[in-house]
Amino acid sequence: MTHVFEQEGTLDETPEKVQERYKFDVCNAMTALDPKKLRNYLTGEAIPEMLHLWCLHDLTPSLAAAVGNVEVLRDTLTLGHLLPPHCALFPNALDAAVASNQLVAIKVVLDWIAGNVKDKSEYGSWDQMRTAARVLTRALLVAVRLHKTLAGNMILDFLEKHRTINRSKSKYFEEDMILDSIRYGNIPLLHRAISIHRTDESTAWDPLKPKIWKLSHSELEEIFTKGHKRVLRVFLQTGQLFPNHFEPYKMPSQEYGTPLIKRTPLAYVMDKRRHDLAQVLFANGADVNGIPKNGDGKTALWHAANAGHYKDVHFLLAHGADPDFPKNPKNSPLHIPGITSGFVNKTSFLLQTAKREGKDAIIRDDIWDRYQSRVDELYNNDWY
């Protein structure tokens, strides 16, 4: 195994520095593992008999890829090394190279796949092609998650060039890659994945000339629930999305009228407890008192108050939400049953205080001390 780490460093690197770099690369490679599985291993939640402890020979290509030792990688790589069991404690060679950003090692693996994976006419079945496709698509998702954009583009270029392997991948892969790119905020690979999914041709991300795509319901929902705030910010700034309403034409026809349309983007992200996305909406022109064009006429504050989410109510009031807008009994937060009944909970206290004293009272440091004093006062007067 030591031959993996015998590669010489640059002229200004001492042997100690080379070894430190190897340690860093190997640790980086570990990030290619599924985060949940890795956590289970570290916390001891994984079932011991299910763990596959590779021998040193099995680990050689992966470690060589992780540290960029392409000579050892070429000599030891096999298709079996690219398909570790699901419970392996170290990533396969391609995943390790992607995680460590070893671009030369990635090219070595891709060249090996191109030269050694056989199609049905040579192998008798499409199994090798399907195996290669699984290896490549899994590595792509690693590139998305770890923001290894150059590595991801190399793999996408390879798939475009090798159509037979490309056709062997799962038909759901592009959609999975889009959702993962949204979740991890990888804008360049998100753009390329969308372009492939929509047109079957990939185009590079150009921030100066962004293309407007028709987003599916699942993509919109991912953006406003689990999406990275970077994606929402870019889509708002490029006109892909709007801060105060959802465009009906961006929704598939059979899904028109879903909650995404009936509420404002702000109301939707608040319902998902995504205050970080709400801040992005505010920074890009969202109206804290906005009501949907095609929906129920209620503000984000009404929905938060009606659900009793006092932290969301406090957040919106602190950003200037009007507790009595719009001024009609049906849609005003102050007219929600229970808010005006005299019974004091945190939601009603915040709304009534904001109505009487304005936003400044809500952002005071002693707001919750005042609430507790009000509760004690009512308790002492036998209100409860």
C-alpha positions as CSV (number, residue, x, y, z in Angstrom):
1,M,0.0,0.0,0.0
2,T,2.9,2.4,0.6
3,H,3.6,2.6,-3.1
4,V,0.4,4.6,-3.5
5,F,2.0,7.4,-1.4
6,E,5.5,7.2,-3.0
7,Q,4.8,9.8,-5.6
8,E,7.3,12.6,-5.5
9,G,6.2,16.1,-4.6
10,T,7.1,19.4,-6.3
11,L,10.5,20.9,-5.9
12,D,9.5,23.1,-3.0
13,E,7.8,20.3,-1.1
14,T,9.5,18.4,1.6
15,P,8.5,14.7,2.2
16,E,6.6,15.8,5.3
17,K,4.6,18.3,3.3
18,V,3.9,15.6,0.7
19,Q,2.5,13.3,3.3
20,E,0.4,16.1,4.8
21,R,-1.0,16.7,1.4
22,Y,-1.8,13.0,1.0
23,K,-3.6,13.0,4.3
24,F,-5.6,16.0,3.3
25,D,-6.6,14.4,-0.1
26,V,-7.6,11.2,1.6
27,C,-9.8,13.0,4.1
28,N,-11.3,15.0,1.3
29,A,-12.1,11.8,-0.6
30,M,-14.2,10.6,2.4
31,T,-16.6,13.4,1.8
32,A,-17.8,11.5,-1.3
33,L,-19.5,9.0,1.0
34,D,-23.2,9.5,1.6
35,P,-23.4,11.9,4.6
36,K,-26.1,9.9,6.4
37,K,-24.2,6.6,6.1
38,L,-21.0,8.2,7.2
39,R,-22.7,9.7,10.2
40,N,-24.1,6.2,11.0
41,Y,-20.6,4.8,10.9
42,L,-19.1,7.4,13.1
43,T,-21.9,7.2,15.7
44,G,-22.0,3.4,15.7
45,E,-25.5,3.2,14.4
46,A,-24.5,1.1,11.4
47,I,-25.0,-2.7,11.8
48,P,-21.4,-4.1,12.2
49,E,-22.0,-7.3,10.2
50,M,-23.3,-5.2,7.3
51,L,-20.0,-3.2,7.0
52,H,-17.7,-4.3,4.2
53,L,-14.1,-3.9,5.3
54,W,-12.1,-3.8,2.1
55,C,-8.6,-5.4,2.0
56,L,-5.7,-3.1,1.1
57,H,-5.7,-4.3,-2.5
58,D,-9.4,-3.2,-2.9
59,L,-8.5,0.2,-1.6
60,T,-5.5,0.8,-3.8
61,P,-7.3,2.4,-6.8
62,S,-9.4,4.6,-4.6
63,L,-6.5,5.9,-2.6
64,A,-4.4,6.4,-5.7
65,A,-7.2,8.5,-7.2
66,A,-7.6,10.5,-4.0
67,V,-4.0,11.5,-4.0
68,G,-3.6,11.8,-7.8
69,N,-1.1,8.9,-8.3
70,V,-2.2,8.1,-11.8
71,E,0.5,5.5,-12.4
72,V,-0.8,3.3,-9.6
73,L,-4.4,4.1,-10.6
74,R,-3.8,2.9,-14.2
75,D,-2.2,-0.3,-13.0
76,T,-4.8,-1.4,-10.5
77,L,-8.2,-0.1,-11.7
78,T,-10.9,-2.6,-12.6
79,L,-14.7,-2.3,-13.1
80,G,-15.2,-3.9,-9.8
81,H,-13.3,-1.1,-8.0
82,L,-15.8,1.3,-9.4
83,L,-18.7,-0.5,-7.8
84,P,-18.0,-0.7,-4.1
85,P,-20.8,-2.2,-1.9
86,H,-23.4,0.2,-0.6
87,C,-21.9,0.0,2.9
88,A,-18.2,0.5,1.9
89,L,-16.2,2.8,4.2
90,F,-14.3,4.5,1.4
91,P,-15.5,5.8,-1.9
92,N,-14.7,4.2,-5.2
93,A,-11.9,5.5,-7.4
94,L,-14.0,8.0,-9.5
95,D,-15.9,9.4,-6.5
96,A,-12.6,9.8,-4.6
97,A,-11.0,11.6,-7.5
98,V,-14.1,13.9,-7.8
99,A,-14.1,14.7,-4.1
100,S,-10.4,15.4,-4.0
101,N,-10.6,17.4,-7.3
102,Q,-8.0,15.3,-8.9
103,L,-8.9,16.2,-12.5
104,V,-6.1,14.1,-14.1
105,A,-7.2,11.0,-12.1
106,I,-10.8,11.6,-13.3
107,K,-9.6,11.6,-16.9
108,V,-7.7,8.4,-16.3
109,V,-10.8,6.7,-15.0
110,L,-13.0,8.1,-17.8
111,D,-10.4,6.9,-20.4
112,W,-10.4,3.5,-18.8
113,I,-14.2,3.3,-18.9
114,A,-14.1,4.3,-22.6
115,G,-11.5,1.7,-23.5
116,N,-12.7,-1.2,-21.3
117,V,-16.5,-1.2,-20.9
118,K,-18.1,-3.4,-23.5
119,D,-21.6,-3.1,-25.1
120,K,-24.0,-6.0,-25.8
121,S,-22.3,-7.0,-29.1
122,E,-19.0,-7.6,-27.2
123,Y,-20.2,-8.7,-23.7
124,G,-23.5,-10.4,-24.5
125,S,-25.6,-8.0,-22.5
126,W,-25.9,-4.3,-21.6
127,D,-24.8,-5.0,-18.0
128,Q,-21.4,-3.3,-18.3
129,M,-22.9,-0.2,-19.9
130,R,-25.5,0.0,-17.2
131,T,-22.8,-0.4,-14.6
132,A,-20.6,2.4,-16.1
133,A,-23.7,4.6,-16.3
134,R,-24.4,4.1,-12.5
135,V,-20.8,4.8,-11.7
136,L,-20.8,8.0,-13.7
137,T,-24.1,9.3,-12.5
138,R,-23.3,8.7,-8.9
139,A,-20.0,10.6,-9.3
140,L,-21.9,13.4,-10.9
141,L,-24.1,13.7,-7.8
142,V,-20.9,13.8,-5.7
143,A,-19.7,16.7,-7.9
144,V,-23.0,18.5,-7.4
145,R,-23.0,18.1,-3.7
146,L,-19.3,19.1,-3.2
147,H,-19.4,21.9,-5.8
148,K,-16.7,20.2,-8.0
149,T,-18.0,21.9,-11.1
150,L,-15.0,21.2,-13.4
151,A,-15.2,17.5,-12.4
152,G,-18.9,17.5,-13.1
153,N,-18.5,19.1,-16.5
154,M,-15.8,16.5,-17.4
155,I,-18.3,13.7,-16.7
156,L,-21.1,15.3,-18.5
157,D,-18.8,15.9,-21.5
158,F,-17.9,12.2,-21.4
159,L,-21.6,11.1,-21.3
160,E,-22.4,13.4,-24.3
161,K,-19.5,11.9,-26.3
162,H,-20.4,8.3,-25.4
163,R,-24.0,8.0,-26.3
164,T,-24.4,4.3,-25.6
165,I,-23.4,4.7,-21.9
166,N,-25.5,7.9,-21.8
167,R,-28.6,6.0,-22.9
168,S,-27.9,3.3,-20.3
169,K,-28.4,5.7,-17.3
170,S,-31.7,5.9,-15.4
171,K,-34.4,7.9,-17.1
172,Y,-34.9,9.8,-13.9
173,F,-31.3,10.9,-13.5
174,E,-31.5,14.4,-15.0
175,E,-34.4,15.2,-12.7
176,D,-32.5,13.8,-9.7
177,M,-29.5,15.9,-10.6
178,I,-31.6,19.0,-11.0
179,L,-33.1,18.5,-7.5
180,D,-29.7,17.9,-6.0
181,S,-28.3,21.0,-7.7
182,I,-31.1,23.0,-6.2
183,R,-30.6,21.6,-2.8
184,Y,-26.8,22.2,-2.7
185,G,-26.9,25.5,-4.6
186,N,-24.7,24.4,-7.6
187,I,-25.8,26.9,-10.2
188,P,-23.5,25.9,-13.1
189,L,-24.4,22.2,-12.9
190,L,-28.0,23.0,-12.3
191,H,-28.2,25.1,-15.5
192,R,-26.5,22.3,-17.5
193,A,-28.8,19.6,-16.0
194,I,-31.9,21.6,-16.8
195,S,-30.7,22.3,-20.4
196,I,-30.1,18.5,-20.9
197,H,-33.5,17.6,-19.4
198,R,-35.4,20.1,-21.5
199,T,-33.6,20.0,-24.8
200,D,-31.3,16.9,-24.6
201,E,-28.4,19.3,-25.3
202,S,-26.3,20.8,-22.6
203,T,-25.3,24.5,-22.5
204,A,-22.8,26.1,-20.2
205,W,-24.0,28.6,-17.5
206,D,-23.6,32.2,-18.6
207,P,-24.5,34.6,-15.8
208,L,-24.5,37.5,-18.3
209,K,-27.0,35.8,-20.6
210,P,-29.1,33.5,-18.3
211,K,-31.7,31.4,-20.1
212,I,-35.3,31.4,-18.7
213,W,-36.6,27.8,-18.2
214,K,-40.1,26.6,-17.5
215,L,-39.8,25.0,-14.1
216,S,-41.8,22.0,-13.1
217,H,-43.9,21.8,-9.9
218,S,-41.3,19.5,-8.2
219,E,-38.5,21.9,-9.1
220,L,-40.4,24.9,-7.8
221,E,-41.3,23.1,-4.6
222,E,-37.7,22.0,-4.1
223,I,-36.5,25.6,-4.4
224,F,-38.9,26.9,-1.8
225,T,-38.6,24.0,0.7
226,K,-35.1,22.4,0.6
227,G,-33.4,24.7,-1.9
228,H,-30.2,26.5,-1.3
229,K,-30.7,30.3,-0.9
230,R,-28.2,30.9,-3.7
231,V,-30.5,29.3,-6.2
232,L,-33.5,31.4,-5.2
233,R,-31.3,34.6,-5.3
234,V,-30.0,33.8,-8.8
235,F,-33.4,32.9,-10.2
236,L,-34.9,36.1,-8.8
237,Q,-32.1,38.3,-10.1
238,T,-32.3,36.8,-13.6
239,G,-36.1,36.9,-13.9
240,Q,-36.6,33.2,-13.6
241,L,-38.8,33.8,-10.6
242,F,-40.7,36.7,-9.1
243,P,-40.6,37.9,-5.5
244,N,-44.3,38.5,-5.0
245,H,-46.1,35.9,-7.1
246,F,-45.8,32.6,-8.9
247,E,-46.5,32.8,-12.7
248,P,-49.2,30.3,-13.7
249,Y,-47.5,29.6,-17.0
250,K,-44.5,28.3,-15.1
251,M,-46.7,25.5,-13.7
252,P,-47.7,22.3,-15.6
253,S,-51.4,22.6,-16.6
254,Q,-52.6,19.7,-14.5
255,E,-51.0,21.2,-11.4
256,Y,-52.4,24.7,-11.8
257,G,-54.2,25.8,-8.6
258,T,-51.8,24.1,-6.2
259,P,-50.8,25.9,-3.0
260,L,-47.8,27.3,-4.8
261,I,-50.2,29.4,-6.9
262,K,-52.6,30.2,-4.1
263,R,-50.0,31.8,-1.9
264,T,-47.2,34.3,-2.3
265,P,-43.6,33.0,-2.4
266,L,-43.1,34.6,1.0
267,A,-46.1,32.8,2.5
268,Y,-44.8,29.6,1.1
269,V,-41.3,29.8,2.5
270,M,-42.6,30.9,5.8
271,D,-44.8,27.9,6.0
272,K,-41.7,25.8,5.5
273,R,-39.8,27.7,8.3
274,R,-37.3,29.0,5.7
275,H,-36.4,32.4,7.2
276,D,-33.2,32.4,5.2
277,L,-35.2,32.2,1.9
278,A,-37.5,34.9,3.2
279,Q,-34.5,37.2,3.7
280,V,-33.6,36.6,0.0
281,L,-37.1,37.5,-1.1
282,F,-37.0,40.7,0.9
283,A,-33.6,41.6,-0.5
284,N,-35.1,41.2,-4.0
285,G,-38.2,43.2,-3.7
286,A,-40.7,41.0,-1.9
287,D,-43.6,42.9,-0.3
288,V,-44.1,41.7,3.3
289,N,-47.8,42.6,3.0
290,G,-48.1,41.0,-0.5
291,I,-51.2,38.9,-1.4
292,P,-51.3,36.4,-4.3
293,K,-52.6,37.3,-7.7
294,N,-54.6,34.1,-8.1
295,G,-55.1,32.9,-4.6
296,D,-56.9,33.4,-1.3
297,G,-56.1,37.1,-0.7
298,K,-54.3,36.5,2.5
299,T,-50.8,37.7,3.5
300,A,-47.9,35.6,4.8
301,L,-48.6,37.0,8.3
302,W,-52.2,35.7,8.2
303,H,-51.1,32.2,7.4
304,A,-48.4,32.3,10.1
305,A,-50.8,33.6,12.7
306,N,-53.6,31.2,11.7
307,A,-51.1,28.3,12.2
308,G,-50.0,29.7,15.5
309,H,-46.3,29.9,14.4
310,Y,-45.4,32.8,16.8
311,K,-41.7,32.8,15.7
312,D,-42.8,33.4,12.1
313,V,-45.3,36.1,13.3
314,H,-42.5,37.8,15.2
315,F,-40.1,37.6,12.1
316,L,-42.7,39.1,9.8
317,L,-43.8,41.9,12.1
318,A,-40.1,42.7,12.7
319,H,-39.8,43.2,8.9
320,G,-42.7,45.6,8.8
321,A,-45.8,43.4,8.3
322,D,-49.1,45.1,9.0
323,P,-51.2,43.1,11.5
324,D,-54.4,44.5,10.1
325,F,-53.8,44.2,6.4
326,P,-55.9,43.8,4.3
327,K,-58.5,45.6,6.4
328,N,-61.4,43.2,6.2
329,P,-62.6,40.6,8.7
330,K,-62.0,37.7,6.4
331,N,-58.3,38.3,5.6
332,S,-57.0,40.5,8.4
333,P,-54.6,38.6,10.8
334,L,-56.2,40.5,13.7
335,H,-59.6,39.0,12.9
336,I,-58.5,35.4,13.1
337,P,-60.7,33.6,15.7
338,G,-58.9,33.6,19.0
339,I,-56.7,36.7,18.3
340,T,-59.4,39.2,19.5
341,S,-61.0,37.0,22.1
342,G,-59.0,38.3,24.9
343,F,-57.1,35.0,25.4
344,V,-53.4,35.8,25.4
345,N,-50.9,33.6,23.6
346,K,-47.6,34.6,22.0
347,T,-49.2,35.1,18.5
348,S,-52.1,37.3,19.7
349,F,-49.8,39.2,22.0
350,L,-47.4,40.0,19.1
351,L,-50.2,41.1,16.8
352,Q,-52.0,43.3,19.3
353,T,-48.7,44.9,20.5
354,A,-47.7,45.6,16.9
355,K,-51.2,47.2,16.2
356,R,-51.0,49.4,19.3
357,E,-47.3,50.3,19.3
358,G,-45.8,49.5,15.9
359,K,-42.8,47.6,14.7
360,D,-40.4,49.1,17.2
361,A,-42.1,47.4,20.1
362,I,-41.7,44.0,18.4
363,I,-38.0,44.3,17.9
364,R,-37.3,45.4,21.5
365,D,-35.2,43.1,23.6
366,D,-37.8,42.9,26.4
367,I,-40.7,41.8,24.2
368,W,-40.9,38.4,25.8
369,D,-40.6,39.8,29.3
370,R,-43.5,42.0,28.5
371,Y,-45.5,39.0,27.3
372,Q,-44.8,37.1,30.5
373,S,-45.8,40.1,32.6
374,R,-49.1,40.2,30.6
375,V,-49.7,36.5,31.2
376,D,-49.0,36.8,35.0
377,E,-51.3,39.8,35.2
378,L,-54.2,37.9,33.6
379,Y,-53.4,34.8,35.8
380,N,-53.5,36.9,38.9
381,N,-56.9,38.4,37.9
382,D,-58.3,34.8,37.5
383,W,-58.6,35.3,33.7
384,Y,-57.4,31.7,33.2
